[in-house]
Amino acid sequence: MIQQLSLDFRTIAAVPEFYRQFASRLNLSSHFGNNLDALWDAITGEIALPFQLTLRHFHQHADPQQFSALISLLKEAEKETDGAFRLIIK
């Protein structure tokens, strides 16, 4: 069974809120670092795969550019895991 998480970017104003919701909704440890390294470690080692992350309303966000490094990392994780981690942007 594929584990799934959907985050609504109408409720995510900035990168720190993305990390907070991601860690909270997945019950990651309180030691989650709220940075790209911690996100990579979570996806490639802490979260059970297969896993699908959907970013809803991302294209309607007032400042999607602030998430560019984060999106790049998520796309790289798709490649690194041979698609066991899947990113969907709506």
KOLDO-180043 format. One record per residue (C-alpha): residue number from 1; residue in three letters; x, y, z. Coordinates in nm, 4 decimals. Layout:
BEGIN
<r gumi="NUM" lumza="ALA" u="X" v="Y" w="Z"/>
...
//
This chain:
BEGIN
<r gumi="1" lumza="MET" u="0.0000" v="0.0000" w="0.0000"/>
<r gumi="2" lumza="ILE" u="0.1283" v="0.3426" w="-0.0928"/>
<r gumi="3" lumza="GLN" u="0.1583" v="0.5882" w="0.1936"/>
<r gumi="4" lumza="GLN" u="0.0314" v="0.9318" w="0.0894"/>
<r gumi="5" lumza="LEU" u="0.0469" v="1.2870" w="0.2130"/>
<r gumi="6" lumza="SER" u="-0.1313" v="1.5830" w="0.0584"/>
<r gumi="7" lumza="LEU" u="-0.0319" v="1.9367" w="0.1572"/>
<r gumi="8" lumza="ASP" u="-0.2509" v="2.2341" w="0.0662"/>
<r gumi="9" lumza="PHE" u="-0.0451" v="2.5379" w="-0.0288"/>
<r gumi="10" lumza="ARG" u="-0.3353" v="2.7667" w="0.0554"/>
<r gumi="11" lumza="THR" u="-0.2280" v="2.7018" w="0.4170"/>
<r gumi="12" lumza="ILE" u="0.1483" v="2.7208" w="0.3561"/>
<r gumi="13" lumza="ALA" u="0.2731" v="3.0774" w="0.3307"/>
<r gumi="14" lumza="ALA" u="0.6462" v="3.0079" w="0.3554"/>
<r gumi="15" lumza="VAL" u="0.9052" v="2.7291" w="0.3619"/>
<r gumi="16" lumza="PRO" u="0.9111" v="2.6916" w="0.7438"/>
<r gumi="17" lumza="GLU" u="0.5382" v="2.6150" w="0.7397"/>
<r gumi="18" lumza="PHE" u="0.5962" v="2.3457" w="0.4753"/>
<r gumi="19" lumza="TYR" u="0.8510" v="2.1766" w="0.7019"/>
<r gumi="20" lumza="ARG" u="0.6229" v="2.2080" w="1.0047"/>
<r gumi="21" lumza="GLN" u="0.3258" v="2.0496" w="0.8277"/>
<r gumi="22" lumza="PHE" u="0.5392" v="1.7812" w="0.6613"/>
<r gumi="23" lumza="ALA" u="0.7002" v="1.6726" w="0.9885"/>
<r gumi="24" lumza="SER" u="0.3803" v="1.6990" w="1.1910"/>
<r gumi="25" lumza="ARG" u="0.1574" v="1.5083" w="0.9481"/>
<r gumi="26" lumza="LEU" u="0.4140" v="1.2283" w="0.9156"/>
<r gumi="27" lumza="ASN" u="0.4853" v="1.2171" w="1.2895"/>
<r gumi="28" lumza="LEU" u="0.8572" v="1.2656" w="1.2303"/>
<r gumi="29" lumza="SER" u="1.0752" v="1.2919" w="1.5365"/>
<r gumi="30" lumza="SER" u="1.1036" v="1.6231" w="1.7186"/>
<r gumi="31" lumza="HIS" u="1.4638" v="1.6270" w="1.5965"/>
<r gumi="32" lumza="PHE" u="1.3534" v="1.6874" w="1.2352"/>
<r gumi="33" lumza="GLY" u="1.5791" v="1.9732" w="1.1277"/>
<r gumi="34" lumza="ASN" u="1.3410" v="2.1828" w="0.9146"/>
<r gumi="35" lumza="ASN" u="1.5904" v="2.2058" w="0.6302"/>
<r gumi="36" lumza="LEU" u="1.6716" v="2.0401" w="0.2994"/>
<r gumi="37" lumza="ASP" u="1.9141" v="1.7905" w="0.4550"/>
<r gumi="38" lumza="ALA" u="1.6528" v="1.6744" w="0.7060"/>
<r gumi="39" lumza="LEU" u="1.3905" v="1.6499" w="0.4313"/>
<r gumi="40" lumza="TRP" u="1.6246" v="1.4365" w="0.2186"/>
<r gumi="41" lumza="ASP" u="1.7051" v="1.2105" w="0.5135"/>
<r gumi="42" lumza="ALA" u="1.3347" v="1.1689" w="0.5925"/>
<r gumi="43" lumza="ILE" u="1.2429" v="1.0782" w="0.2349"/>
<r gumi="44" lumza="THR" u="1.5348" v="0.8458" w="0.1708"/>
<r gumi="45" lumza="GLY" u="1.5534" v="0.6797" w="0.5101"/>
<r gumi="46" lumza="GLU" u="1.2808" v="0.7572" w="0.7591"/>
<r gumi="47" lumza="ILE" u="0.9586" v="0.7387" w="0.5586"/>
<r gumi="48" lumza="ALA" u="0.8350" v="0.3994" w="0.4446"/>
<r gumi="49" lumza="LEU" u="0.8345" v="0.3736" w="0.0671"/>
<r gumi="50" lumza="PRO" u="0.6444" v="0.3718" w="-0.1618"/>
<r gumi="51" lumza="PHE" u="0.5268" v="0.7201" w="-0.0742"/>
<r gumi="52" lumza="GLN" u="0.3362" v="0.9858" w="-0.2671"/>
<r gumi="53" lumza="LEU" u="0.3507" v="1.3551" w="-0.1778"/>
<r gumi="54" lumza="THR" u="0.0910" v="1.5791" w="-0.3397"/>
<r gumi="55" lumza="LEU" u="0.1303" v="1.9560" w="-0.3276"/>
<r gumi="56" lumza="ARG" u="-0.2167" v="2.0963" w="-0.3870"/>
<r gumi="57" lumza="HIS" u="-0.2741" v="2.4549" w="-0.5056"/>
<r gumi="58" lumza="PHE" u="0.1010" v="2.5038" w="-0.5440"/>
<r gumi="59" lumza="HIS" u="0.0692" v="2.6890" w="-0.8744"/>
<r gumi="60" lumza="GLN" u="-0.1720" v="2.9389" w="-0.7165"/>
<r gumi="61" lumza="HIS" u="0.0703" v="3.0274" w="-0.4347"/>
<r gumi="62" lumza="ALA" u="0.1574" v="3.3979" w="-0.4142"/>
<r gumi="63" lumza="ASP" u="0.5332" v="3.3243" w="-0.4092"/>
<r gumi="64" lumza="PRO" u="0.6070" v="2.9733" w="-0.5391"/>
<r gumi="65" lumza="GLN" u="0.9663" v="3.0715" w="-0.6229"/>
<r gumi="66" lumza="GLN" u="1.0612" v="3.0574" w="-0.2539"/>
<r gumi="67" lumza="PHE" u="1.0070" v="2.6804" w="-0.2722"/>
<r gumi="68" lumza="SER" u="1.2360" v="2.6207" w="-0.5732"/>
<r gumi="69" lumza="ALA" u="1.5171" v="2.4474" w="-0.3779"/>
<r gumi="70" lumza="LEU" u="1.2615" v="2.2333" w="-0.1988"/>
<r gumi="71" lumza="ILE" u="1.0916" v="2.1289" w="-0.5256"/>
<r gumi="72" lumza="SER" u="1.4308" v="2.0494" w="-0.6793"/>
<r gumi="73" lumza="LEU" u="1.5146" v="1.8244" w="-0.3851"/>
<r gumi="74" lumza="LEU" u="1.1792" v="1.6459" w="-0.4063"/>
<r gumi="75" lumza="LYS" u="1.2274" v="1.5828" w="-0.7796"/>
<r gumi="76" lumza="GLU" u="1.5786" v="1.4522" w="-0.7134"/>
<r gumi="77" lumza="ALA" u="1.4357" v="1.2180" w="-0.4480"/>
<r gumi="78" lumza="GLU" u="1.2010" v="1.0748" w="-0.7134"/>
<r gumi="79" lumza="LYS" u="1.5023" v="0.9892" w="-0.9282"/>
<r gumi="80" lumza="GLU" u="1.7130" v="0.8615" w="-0.6398"/>
<r gumi="81" lumza="THR" u="1.4398" v="0.6253" w="-0.5208"/>
<r gumi="82" lumza="ASP" u="1.3528" v="0.5076" w="-0.8746"/>
<r gumi="83" lumza="GLY" u="1.0014" v="0.6427" w="-0.8289"/>
<r gumi="84" lumza="ALA" u="0.9329" v="0.4815" w="-0.4905"/>
<r gumi="85" lumza="PHE" u="0.8924" v="0.8407" w="-0.3706"/>
<r gumi="86" lumza="ARG" u="0.6528" v="1.0226" w="-0.6001"/>
<r gumi="87" lumza="LEU" u="0.5842" v="1.3968" w="-0.6186"/>
<r gumi="88" lumza="ILE" u="0.2630" v="1.5352" w="-0.7626"/>
<r gumi="89" lumza="ILE" u="0.2213" v="1.9115" w="-0.8005"/>
<r gumi="90" lumza="LYS" u="-0.1293" v="2.0420" w="-0.8635"/>
//
